[in-house]
Amino acid sequence: MKKIKEKIYNLTITYSSKFELDLLYFIKGGFWLSIGQISSMLKAFILSLIFANLLSKEIFGQYSFVMATIGLASTFALPGMAYAIIQSVARGYDGTYFKALKQIFKWGWLGSLFLLSIAIYGIFSGRIYGAIVFLMVSFIFPFYSFKSYYSALLQGKKRFDIFAKITSLINVISVLSIVLAVFLTKSLLWIIIATIFIDVILAGYFTLFYVKKYIHNDKIEEDSIRFGKKVSFSLAFSNIANYFDSLIITYFLGFSDLAIFKIVTLLPNQIKVLANMFTPMLLPKMASKNTKKKDLMKHFKKFFLIVVFLILIYLIIAPFVFKWLYPKYYEYVWLSMIYHLSFIVVLYILPFNYLIKEKKGSLINKFYNYSAVLLIFLSLVGIYFYGLLGAIVARIVYRLFILFLTFLFFMKYCK
């Protein structure tokens, strides 16, 4: 075993020089990140099977609507602070972590007010059951808003092993709780409780208490806090846009069509998550090393070939997957295949992380705002006139625009 490890190490060093990549860093980190990402993918996959086969489309659509609304409320909770934490901690400013959490918690109360207003609207419009769900979530939302920030700290510390173990544990317990709620009750309220409260309790513990052992100083990088807020304000409009189609589908088409939309986009989105596996390693690596523009461009062709390969694989297997695992949704497999063509967007990962590393806040702001306006407009027009197909096409055009805009900013404004 020792000789095998030595051979692997020597090969890694050799090919690191050949490909001009720190392969040891990416292999070691990639192994643990793959564990964490695979556990998250398995969670989404298992839950999709449970929801698609054991719940009616109506209840599944209602669940998706509630989670989309909670995601919309997260707009108020400074979602861009994760970027600030990762790169600030990577530079040795550990005190930035809790300073950022305080800001997230404070702004999270605005999300509570948003959910509370929806609950009040539900009461006056006679939707008492839905009002109870949103009222319950509104009380704990500030805690929900920072539940997973342990991941940002651990990624900044490059402790991908600990990050993967914690994420996997939370995912396992969360899946078991939700599946139990579905089997025993099939009640939307209890499924939401299992989803929200388990995450808040478990992830909240790791975010607030467990990670203290990795904080070695109280140095705060105020510039990163300001950057995190700036990016969050940029993300706000984009966050609204990302959940907008779910709300519009519900309004124009109904809960059942929202369930269909979630199923046909789920697997392509999970493959995108898999492709994003190395993203958490890129930002701390860029932040701690003087990475240049030309260094990123050297690896673009390799990245492109991987992306094309993953697109082709899904187009081949999608009909079989839907026939065997999602029989109630098989007639919509063609929508999923069309949607997966937009997977090409993952090519934006390299230039976008470089923009963050360079703290190009104004460009990031334009990136989110321009793309968000386009997605909202396309979703509204597409869904109103063409239904689910319009929603899918809107997403494809939006993603292609993201890819174009990122490279435009990268090539024009980065040295």
Secondary structure in CASP SS format (residue, H / E / C, confidence):
PFRMAT SS
TARGET T0000
AUTHOR 0000-0000-0000
METHOD secondary structure of the structure
MODEL  1
M C 1.00
K H 1.00
K H 1.00
I H 1.00
K H 1.00
E H 1.00
K H 1.00
I H 1.00
Y H 1.00
N H 1.00
L H 1.00
T H 1.00
I H 1.00
T H 1.00
Y H 1.00
S H 1.00
S H 1.00
K H 1.00
F H 1.00
E C 1.00
L C 1.00
D C 1.00
L H 1.00
L H 1.00
Y H 1.00
F H 1.00
I H 1.00
K H 1.00
G H 1.00
G H 1.00
F H 1.00
W H 1.00
L H 1.00
S H 1.00
I H 1.00
G H 1.00
Q H 1.00
I H 1.00
S H 1.00
S H 1.00
M H 1.00
L H 1.00
K H 1.00
A H 1.00
F H 1.00
I H 1.00
L H 1.00
S H 1.00
L H 1.00
I H 1.00
F H 1.00
A H 1.00
N H 1.00
L H 1.00
L C 1.00
S C 1.00
K H 1.00
E H 1.00
I H 1.00
F H 1.00
G H 1.00
Q H 1.00
Y H 1.00
S H 1.00
F H 1.00
V H 1.00
M H 1.00
A H 1.00
T H 1.00
I H 1.00
G H 1.00
L H 1.00
A H 1.00
S H 1.00
T H 1.00
F H 1.00
A C 1.00
L C 1.00
P C 1.00
G C 1.00
M H 1.00
A H 1.00
Y H 1.00
A H 1.00
I H 1.00
I H 1.00
Q H 1.00
S H 1.00
V H 1.00
A H 1.00
R C 1.00
G C 1.00
Y C 1.00
D C 1.00
G C 1.00
T H 1.00
Y H 1.00
F H 1.00
K H 1.00
A H 1.00
L H 1.00
K H 1.00
Q H 1.00
I H 1.00
F H 1.00
K H 1.00
W H 1.00
G H 1.00
W H 1.00
L H 1.00
G H 1.00
S H 1.00
L H 1.00
F H 1.00
L H 1.00
L H 1.00
S H 1.00
I H 1.00
A H 1.00
I H 1.00
Y H 1.00
G H 1.00
I H 1.00
F H 1.00
S C 1.00
G C 1.00
R C 1.00
I H 1.00
Y H 1.00
G H 1.00
A H 1.00
I H 1.00
V H 1.00
F H 1.00
L H 1.00
M H 1.00
V H 1.00
S H 1.00
F H 1.00
I H 1.00
F H 1.00
P H 1.00
F H 1.00
Y H 1.00
S H 1.00
F C 1.00
K C 1.00
S C 1.00
Y C 1.00
Y H 1.00
S H 1.00
A H 1.00
L H 1.00
L H 1.00
Q H 1.00
G H 1.00
K C 1.00
K C 1.00
R C 1.00
F H 1.00
D H 1.00
I H 1.00
F H 1.00
A H 1.00
K H 1.00
I H 1.00
T H 1.00
S H 1.00
L H 1.00
I H 1.00
N H 1.00
V H 1.00
I H 1.00
S H 1.00
V H 1.00
L H 1.00
S H 1.00
I H 1.00
V H 1.00
L H 1.00
A H 1.00
V H 1.00
F H 1.00
L H 1.00
T C 1.00
K C 1.00
S C 1.00
L H 1.00
L H 1.00
W H 1.00
I H 1.00
I H 1.00
I H 1.00
A H 1.00
T H 1.00
I H 1.00
F H 1.00
I H 1.00
D H 1.00
V H 1.00
I H 1.00
L H 1.00
A H 1.00
G H 1.00
Y H 1.00
F H 1.00
T H 1.00
L H 1.00
F C 1.00
Y H 1.00
V H 1.00
K H 1.00
K H 1.00
Y H 1.00
I C 1.00
H C 1.00
N C 1.00
D C 1.00
K C 1.00
I C 1.00
E C 1.00
E H 1.00
D H 1.00
S H 1.00
I H 1.00
R H 1.00
F H 1.00
G H 1.00
K H 1.00
K H 1.00
V H 1.00
S H 1.00
F H 1.00
S H 1.00
L H 1.00
A H 1.00
F H 1.00
S H 1.00
N H 1.00
I H 1.00
A H 1.00
N H 1.00
Y H 1.00
F H 1.00
D H 1.00
S H 1.00
L H 1.00
I H 1.00
I H 1.00
T H 1.00
Y H 1.00
F H 1.00
L C 1.00
G C 1.00
F H 1.00
S H 1.00
D H 1.00
L H 1.00
A H 1.00
I H 1.00
F H 1.00
K H 1.00
I H 1.00
V H 1.00
T H 1.00
L H 1.00
L H 1.00
P H 1.00
N H 1.00
Q H 1.00
I H 1.00
K H 1.00
V H 1.00
L H 1.00
A H 1.00
N H 1.00
M H 1.00
F H 1.00
T H 1.00
P H 1.00
M H 1.00
L H 1.00
L H 1.00
P H 1.00
K H 1.00
M H 1.00
A H 1.00
S H 1.00
K C 1.00
N C 1.00
T C 1.00
K C 1.00
K H 1.00
K H 1.00
D H 1.00
L H 1.00
M H 1.00
K C 1.00
H C 1.00
F H 1.00
K H 1.00
K H 1.00
F H 1.00
F H 1.00
L H 1.00
I H 1.00
V H 1.00
V H 1.00
F H 1.00
L H 1.00
I H 1.00
L H 1.00
I H 1.00
Y H 1.00
L H 1.00
I H 1.00
I H 1.00
A H 1.00
P H 1.00
F H 1.00
V H 1.00
F H 1.00
K H 1.00
W H 1.00
L H 1.00
Y C 1.00
P H 1.00
K H 1.00
Y H 1.00
Y H 1.00
E H 1.00
Y H 1.00
V H 1.00
W H 1.00
L H 1.00
S H 1.00
M H 1.00
I H 1.00
Y H 1.00
H H 1.00
L H 1.00
S H 1.00
F H 1.00
I H 1.00
V H 1.00
V H 1.00
L H 1.00
Y H 1.00
I H 1.00
L H 1.00
P H 1.00
F H 1.00
N H 1.00
Y H 1.00
L H 1.00
I H 1.00
K H 1.00
E C 1.00
K C 1.00
K C 1.00
G H 1.00
S H 1.00
L H 1.00
I H 1.00
N H 1.00
K H 1.00
F H 1.00
Y H 1.00
N H 1.00
Y H 1.00
S H 1.00
A H 1.00
V H 1.00
L H 1.00
L H 1.00
I H 1.00
F H 1.00
L H 1.00
S H 1.00
L H 1.00
V H 1.00
G H 1.00
I H 1.00
Y H 1.00
F H 1.00
Y H 1.00
G H 1.00
L H 1.00
L H 1.00
G H 1.00
A H 1.00
I H 1.00
V H 1.00
A H 1.00
R H 1.00
I H 1.00
V H 1.00
Y H 1.00
R H 1.00
L H 1.00
F H 1.00
I H 1.00
L H 1.00
F H 1.00
L H 1.00
T H 1.00
F H 1.00
L H 1.00
F H 1.00
F H 1.00
M H 1.00
K H 1.00
Y H 1.00
C C 1.00
K C 1.00
END
